[in-house]
Amino acid sequence: MEETFRTNARIVFEIGKESIENKTIALSEIIKNAYDAIATKCTIIIREEGEEISLFDREISSFEIVDNGIGMSKDDLINNWLVIGTNSKKKYKENIIKNQYNYRIPVGEKGIGRFAINKLGDDITIITKQKGDKTYYLHIDFSEFSDDKMLEDVSVELGEYSGKNTILTDSGTKIIINKLVEKWDYEDIKSVYDEVLKIQSPFKEETDKFEIEFVTKDNSIFDDKLKTEDILKYSLWNASIEIKPFQNYGTMEFNFTPYKEMKNLRESSWLVDIKYQDASKKLCNIDISKYKIGPIKIRLHAFHRTPNVLNMLGQKKKQLKDYLDENGGVRVYRSGQRIFNYGSKDEDWLGLNLKRLNSPGTKLSKNILIGIVELDGDKSQDLVEKTNREGFIENQAFIEFKKIISLVVDEFSLNMIHTKDEIKKLYDKNMKVEKLDESMEELIEELEEAKFENKENKDKILAMANKISKEYQESRKIYLSIASNSVDFNMVFHDVDKQIKNISTLLNFNSVNIDEIRKSIKNISDILNLQKDLITNRDFKEIYSIKLLSKFKEYAYYRIKDHEIRIEYEFQDIKFRAIESQLLRVLINLFDNSIYWIENQKEKKVIIKMIKENNKVVVYYADNGPGFGINDPNILFKPFVTKKINGLGLGLYIVNEIISLHNGKIELINSSNLIPDDYIGVKYRIEVGDFDGDN
């Protein structure tokens, strides 16, 4: 004898409990079904009972969810909606992918929407219509699904609909939920509002838009809520640029718009010239004209997420944070249709978060940026979608496309730094903007001027303050030495590795040249001894300009040779007090930057001048590279700010700290009659101390 499984009617409630966590998520799932049905609008009508009797007796009694999506046919209702466990949504998604339809890809494929309905109410009516088809209805009374009935014994009403409550658009679905299972209040409705806000785009002109509207007796309940159209208004920075084929540069329009609460900041706008060059490959041009990518329009919006700034938004701050967590990133659209999954929650196609981790002072993380990239469908044919509709095939066209989008985002981020720092100084109370040594100097001056009843106590406190200041200076020197060592290590490794490889090559010859091997071994010894000198020598003493430059020549010898760089030296014989190893690090760091940026020049040149100027020892340094190419290059002296793809952003910061330690200053200059015209790249003027030894 054979038997089959039978299902109790209560199964629909049990599945609902397991699938849907709570009532607010249940209502959100139904609204998301409208999104999956390619609707551009979904309206949630909230009906109440008791309003005419008493304000206090007013109670939410039913929901009506109306969308203008593709609707359902009679066959869909019978063979899909009423079949538990069907994979119709999955098949629908696969059909979109297979046939490359320009439809929105569903956010889900489990088909749990029907269980969301029975979690909300016992009396359900679904009215639905497909374009060119009749209107059908499905009525379900979930109170009939009791313990004493089997699922196959419970019937539902299904037929052609001819009532007044019909679909007012060519196609769509209306779901009416009565006899609510749980009590609802407006706080619950607000929770649903927050949840579904995440699936709406703030770019209203998109073809692929999805608008959600709540209709209640009192729509003022949403006054304190963030609206989709307001999200971009809360971005402090925005920019736009159109990248055109056959152009190797473009102009980005950049805007800073402070909140009205930021009384000390003004709105500002400027133009940013961007050269389309790949910094990861020594400034090779990014040329999209080689491929059918077409013009690219980019819009970017960035937000500030520190607590003190978000507090200016009041109750909207949590909504904005949640929205950015869900929608942050850069989306891609082609002829108005979104290319998935770029810009989705768990996707980071530009590697924004990793870049932010490696360079926090320069880069933007995914959850503070909302961007949109628009492509022309007819002119971007070399960007080919994958068969699973999850992004583009990573061919060479896509690689160049990704490079140029990354470049624009990085330039956008660099232009934010100045105003971002101003915000931190003014409104992030926990941020210490003054240098510790300056603070200590001010404190010591105040202590000296202060009136103490007991002079002995004053002297003790002054002595302690001076001791702390001295200890800080010592710690600072050690820190700079350690930090500089880590930056220098790459150069040391490069030079030693070169010598070791040279020895290996010599050993492979039939006749071993002992003299050449000895020479390479001596070179390794010299390199390591120089590095040891850099580490151990960190005290102020009298040094000579000639000796300093001589040591730099030794240290940079192999890099100068390998990269075929011509260095021009001009100097006066000067004796002054300084930390020789640290000034050597200044020259090494500047030279290391030059090597990176002048790599593609036909003739690579650097000039170093060391002269007396108004009782100061001054170094002029310049190269013939491309320059910094940013509006405010001084931001590169800040820690972790860099234009190099994999740079730490510490080199120029360390240089600035070393010069500051010498009571000097470093500045970027546009021109000088002391620097020949052919040095068109970066130009520095560096004061390092008094040449008469009085430091």
N, C-alpha and C positions, 0 to 999 in steps of 0.2 A: 504494500500500500504506500503511495506517495502523497506527501502533503506540501503545501506552499506556505511561505510567510504571509501573514495577514497583518494589517496595520490598523491600530486603534485611531479613531478620529482625533484624539488629543495630540497626535504626533505633531500637528502643525504648530501647536503652542510650545511643545518641548523644543522643536527645532528653532523656533523664534527666540526662546530664552537663551539658547546656546549661541545663536548667531548675532543677536543684538543686545548690547550691554544695557542700554536704558532707553527711555522714551524719547529723549532729545536726539540721540543718535538714530533712533528709528525714523523720526521725521526727517532728519538730515539725509538718510539713505534714500528715502522716497524722492527728495528733491534732486539728489545725485542721479537718480534714474532718468529724470528729465534732461539732465546734462548728457547722459549716454544716448538719449533719444534724439540728439542733434538739435535740441530746442535752443533758441536764442533768448527765450524769456520763460521764467517760471514764476507764477503768482501764487502766494499762499494766503488764502482768505481765512481769517480766524473769526468764527462766529461765537456769539455769547448769548446766554439766557439770563433773564432777570434784570436787565438794565433798566427796563421801564418801571420796575417795581422799586428797586433800591440800589444805590451804588454799591452797597456792601454785599448785596445778593448776586451781583453780577458774576457770572461763571462761564469760563470757556467750555463750550458744549460740542463743537465740531470743527473739523478742518476741511478745507477744499483746496486741493493742489492742482493747478491748471498750467499746462505747458503747451507750446506750439511746436512740439517735436514731430517725429515721423508717424507717431500713432501706431496702433495695432490693428491687424485684420481679424476677422472672425477665426481664421485658422490659427493665428498667433495666440489668441486667447485660449482656444481649445487645446492645441498641441504644445504650446510653450508655457503660457502663464499658469495653466491649471495642472501642469505636470511637474511634480516635485522631483528635484534632482536633475532636471533637464540641463543640458549644456548649451542652450540656445544662445545665451549671451557670448559664450566662448566662440561658437560657430559664427555669430554675427561679427565678432572682432576679427576672426580669421578670414572671413569673407571680405571685409574692408581691406585687410592687408594683402590678400591674394590678388584682388582686382584693382589695387591701388586707387580706391575711391578717395576723393577729397572729403571724407567724412571725419568727424571728430572720433578719435579712438576712445572707447569706453574706459572709465576709470576703474571699473570692476568687471568680473566675469562669473561671479559665483551665483548671481540671481537670488540674492537674499531680500530683495525689495518686498516681495509678497509676505515674507515673515515679519518685516517691519510694520506692514499694515495691520496684521492681526495683533501686534504688540500695542498698537495705538487704540483701536476701537473694535467693537463687535459687529457694527453694521457698516458694511462697505459697499459703495457703488462705484464702478469704474465705467466711464463713458469715453470712448476712443474712436478715432477716425483716421484712416490713411488717405492721402491725397487721391482723389478720383474714386474713392470707395464709399460705401455706406457707413453710417455711424452705428456702432454696436455698444451694448452695455453688458456689464457683468455685475450681478448683485450677490453678495455673500453675507449670510448671517452666521457669525462665528459662534454664537451661543448654541447652535445646533451641533457643534463639534464636541459632543459630550463623551464621558468615559464609557457609556453603555452602547456606543455606536461604533461601527467600523467605518474607516474612511470612505470606502466605496459605497456605503449606504447613505452618505450625506450628499444631497443634491444642491446645486446652485442655479440661479436664474441667468440665462444668457440669451440674448436676442437682438434684434434690430431696434434701435432707439429712435423715438419720434417725439419725445417730450420737450418741454421748454428749456430744460437745463442742458443745452446741447453745446457742441464745440463751435466757437465763433471764428475759427481760423480754418484754412484749407486742410490742416491736419493737426493732430495733437491728442492729448489725453487729459481727462479730468477725473480726479479721484476724490470722492466725498466720503469722509470718515465720521460716522455718528456713534453714539453710545460709547464715549471714551472710556477706556479701561482704567486710566489713572486720572487724578485731578491735575489740572494744569494751571499755572499762573504766568504772569508776564516775565518773571525771571527765567522760567523755563524757555519761553519764546525767545528771549534775548540770547540764551545759550545756543539755541538753534541758529539764530542770526549769526553769531560769532563763528559757528562751525561752517556754515555754507558760504560765508564771506570768502573763505580760503579758495574756493573754486571759481571765483570771478576774477576777470582780468581788469586792471585799472586802465588799460588802454582801450578807450571806448570806441575808437575808430576801427578796431579789428573786425575782420569778417567773421572770425571765430569767437564772437562774444557770447557771453551767457549772463543775462541780467536776472537778478532775483528780487522780487518785490513782496513785501509783507503788507497785508491790508487788515487793519484792526479798527475797532471803534475809536481808539485813541492812539494815533500814530506818533504822538509825542513821546511814547515810551522808547523810541529809537533815537531821540535827540542827542543822547550822550554816546551814541554808537558811531563807530567809524564807518563811513560809507565808502564804497569802492572807488567812486570818482574823487574822493578826498585823499586817497592813499598817496598818490604822487605829489599832492600839495604839501605833504609832510616830509618830502625829501628836501634836504638842505642844499644839495648840489644836483645839477642836471646838465646834460650836454647832448649835443647832436652833431652828426657828421655824415656826409654822403661820400662814399669811396667810389671813385669812377675809374674804370679801366684806362690804361695808357697814361696814368698820372702816378708819379712816384712820391707825391705828397698831397696833403689835404688840410683843410682848416676846420677845426672843431669849435663850435660855439659853446662856451662854458658859462654857467650861471651859478651864483651863490645867493640863496634866498633865506635869510635867517627867520626864525619864528618871531612873532611880534613881541614875545617875552624877552627876546635878546636885544635889550635896549641899546647896548654898546656896540652893536654890529650893524653894518649897512649892507644893503643889497648891492651886488656887483656883478658885472659881466665882462668877459674878455674873449678874444680869439686866440686859439692855440694852433700853431702850425705843426703838423706832424709829418715827419718823413717816414715812409713805409719801409722800414729797415728792420731786419731780424737781429736783435741784440744777442741771441744765442749763437749766432754764426758770424761774429765779428762784423756786424752791420751789413750783411748781404741784403740786397734789395728784395722786398716781397713784391712779386710781379703777378698780379691776378689776371693781367691781360693775356697771359699764355693759355688761359683756360676760359671756358664758357661759364663764368661766374656772374658776370654782369655787374651793374651798379649795386652797391650795398648801402642801405640806410641804417644808421645805428642811433638809438636813443638810450641814454643811461640816466638812472636816478639813484642817488646814494643817500643813506640815512645815518644818523648818529645815534648809537644805542647805549651810551653811558646813562646811568640812572638819573643823574641830575638834569640831563637834557630831556629824557623821556618823561620825567615828571611834569614837564611843561605841557604835556598833552593831556594831563589829568587821567580820567577813566579810559581814555582811548589808547593809553600806552600799551596795555596788555594785548589789545586787539592788533595793534600795529606789529608788536613783537611776534605774535602768533602768525600773522599774515606773512611777515618776512621769513619766518622759519619754514613756512609751507611753500612760498612762491619765490623766494630769493633766487637770483641767478639770471642768466641771459637766455631768453627764448628766441627761437628762430621761426620766421614765417616766410612762406613762399606764395606770392600772389594772394595773400590774406589767409592762407591755410597754415596752421601750426605744424611744424616738423617736430614730432615727439622723439625722444623724451627730453630734449634740450630745455633746461630751465625747470625741470620737475624736481620734486622734493629730494629724492635720493640720488640725484644725478648731478655731476659737476664736470661737464665736458671741457671747461676751460681750466680745470685744476685750480680754481680760485682759493679754496681752503688750504691746499698744500702750499701755494705761493705765499699766502698770508702767514702761514706757520713759519716759513723760512725767512720771510721779510715783513714782520709785523708793522714796521713804520711806513712801508711803501704801498703794500698791496691791500686789496679789498677782499674780505671773506664773502661767501655766497649769501649770507643772511643779512647783509647791509646794502645789497645791490639789486635793483630790478632793471633789467635791460631788455630791449627788443631789437632784433636784427631782421630787416625786411629785404627779401630777395625778389627779383623779377622772374616769374616762372618760365618765360620764353628765353631768358638770357642767362639762366643758371643751370643749363643742362648737364654740365660736367659734375655737378653736385648730385649724386645719384643716391636715392633712398634705398636702405636695406630692404630685403624682402619681408622682414618682420615689422617693417615700419617703425623701427626704433633708431632713428638717426640716419646719417649719411654713411655710405661706404667710405672707408678711410683711404681714398686714393690721393694722388698728389694734389689734385684740385682742392680737396677738403683740407689737406695739410696747410696749403697756402691760405685758404679761407680762415682757418682756425688761427694761424699766426697773426693775420691782420686784425682779427677781432680782439685777440689777446693784447696786441700792441695798443689798440685804442683804449681798452679798459685800463691798461697800465698807465697810459698818459692821463686819462681821466683821474685816476687815483693820485698821481703826482701833483696835479693841479689843485687837489683838495687839501693838501698838507698844510698850507699856510693858514687858511681859515679854520681848519680842524684844530690846529694848535691854539688859535685865538679863542675858540670855544672852550677848549680845555682850561686855558688860563683863567678865563672869566667865569666859567660856570661849573667846572668840575673841582669842587672844593678840596678834594683829597689829593689833587695833583700838586706836587712841589715843583714850581717853575724856577725858583731861584737856585743858583749853584750853592753848594754847601760852603765853599771857601769864602764866597762873598757874604753869606749870612754870618759866618764866624767873624769876619772882619767888622761887620756892622755891630755885632754883639760886643766885641772887645772895645770898640769905640764908645758904645753906650755905657759899658761897665766903667771905663776910665772917667767918663763925665758924670756918672752917677754919684750921689752923696751917700756915704755910708757912715753910720755912727762910729763904727770901729774900723780904723784904717787897716789893721792887721787882717780882718776878715775880707776886706776889699782886695788886698794883695793876694790872699790865698785863692780867692775866686778867679782873679785875673790870671794867676799862674796856672790854674786848672784849665781855663779857657784857652790860653796860649799853648798848653801841652796838647789839648785835644786838636787844635788847629794844626800843630806840627805833625801829630800822629796821622791826621787825615792826609796831609801832603805826602807823607811817606807811603801810606797805603795807596794813594792815588798813583804814585810813581810805579809801585809794584804792579798795580792793576793794569796800568798802561803797558808795562813790560810784558805781562802775561798775555794781554789781549793782542799786542803787536806781534808777539811770538807766534800766535795762532794764525795771524794773517800772513806772516813771513814764511810759515812752514811750507806753503805751496812752492815758493821760489826756491827754497833750500832743496826740497824734494826733487824739483825739476832739474836743478843743476847737478846734484849728486847722481841722480838717475842717468843723466846724460853721460857722465864720466864712467859709470859702471858699464853702460852699454858700449862705450868706446873700448873699454878693456876687453869685453867679451868678443868684440869684432877683431881686435888685435890678436887674441888667442886662437882665433880660427884660421889665421894665415899659416901657410906652410912654414914660414920662418918667423919666429916670435921676435918682435922688436922690443927689447927690454927697456930701452930709453923712453920709448913712447908710453909703455905701461907705467914706468916710474913717474913720468910726468903726470899721467892721469891720477895716480894714487896721491901725488903731491897736491894736485888740484882739489881732490876730495878733502884732504887734510886742511887746506887753506879755507875752503868753504865752511867747514865745521868750526874752525878756529874763529872765523869772522862771526859766525852765529853765536859762539860762546861769548865773544866780546860784547855782542849786542845784549846778551842776557845778563852778564855780570856787571857791566859798566852802567850805573844809573845815578851817578852823583854829579853835581855841578862842579866844574873845574875850568881852568883856562884851556881853551882849545884854539886851533888854527884852521882857518878856512881852507888852506891848501891841503892839510892832512884830512879834513872832513871829506872833501871832494875826491881825494885820492882813495880813501876807503870805499866811497860810493862806487868808484870805477872798478875796484876789485870785486866788490859784492855783485855788481850788475854785469860783470864782464861776459859771462856765458849767455846771459839773456840778450845782451846787446848783439853778440855774435850770431846767436841762433835766429833772432828776429830781424837781423840786418838793419839795425837802427843806427842812424848817425847822430851822435850827441855833440853839441857845440857848447864848450865851456868858456865862460868869461868870469874872471874873479880878481879881486884885490887881495893882497896879503893882509889878513885881519886876525887879530888876537882878541878873543872875547870869552866870557863865562857862559857855559851852557852844559847840558848833558849830551855829550857827543853821540852816544848810541841812539838817543831819542831823535835828535835832528837827522841822523842817518836814516832812521825809520821814516821820517817825513819824506825825504827824497825817494826812498824805496817805494813807499805807498803811491806817491804821485807818478813815479815811473811805471809801476805795475799797472796803474789805470791807463797810462798812455799806451803801453803794449797792447792792451785789450782793444782800445778804440781806434788806433791808427793802423791796425793789421791790414786793412784793405787799401791803404794808400800806396801809390807806386813808389814813392820815396818817403821813408819814415824818418821823421826828424824830431829831435827834442833839443831845447836850449835851456841851460842853467847858468844864471848870472848871480854872483855873490859880491855885493858892493857895500860901501859906506854911504849912508844917506841921512843927513841931518842927525848925526850922532847915533844912528841906528845901523845895525847889521841887517841888510835887506837881501832876500833871495827872490829873483824873478825866475819863474819856471813856465815854460810854454811848450806846446807840441803843434803839429800840423794835422791833427785829427778833425773830426766833425763837430767838436764842441759838445756842450751838454744838450742843446736843443730844447730847453724848457724855460718858461717865463721867469722863474725864480730859482736859479741854480743853487742859491745859498741853502735851500732845504736839504741838499745832499750832505751838508755837514751834520745833520741830525742822525742819531743812531738808528740803524736798521733801514735807512732810506738809500735805495740804490736803483740805477737804471739797468744794471746787469741782470740777466735772467736768473742766474744762480748765485748772485752776489750776496754777501752777508750784510752789506750796508754799514760796515764798521771802519773801512779804510779812511775815508775823509773825516769821519767823526774822531778817530784816534789822532789824525793829523791836527785837527782843531784843538783837541785836548792837550796835545804836546806843546803846541805853540802857546796856548793859554798858560800852561805851566811855566813857560819862559817869559811870562808877562808881555808876550808879543801878540800879534794878530795876523790872520790870513784872510785875504780877500780875493775875490774873482774880479778881474778887470777886463774891460772890453778892448782896450788898446794901451800902448805905451811906446814912447819914442825910443825906449831901451830894448824893445823886442822887434825884430825884423818883421816886415809885412807878410812874409811867406809862412810865418807861424800863425795859422788861421784858426787853430783849435782852442783848447782851454788855455787861459793865462792866469797865473797867480802872482800876487805880490805878498811876500811873507816877511814880517818883521820878527826877528828872533832875539833881540836884545841890544844892549848898548855895547859898542865896540871898544870903549875905553875900560871895560872890565867892571864898571860900576853897575851891578845888576840889582 
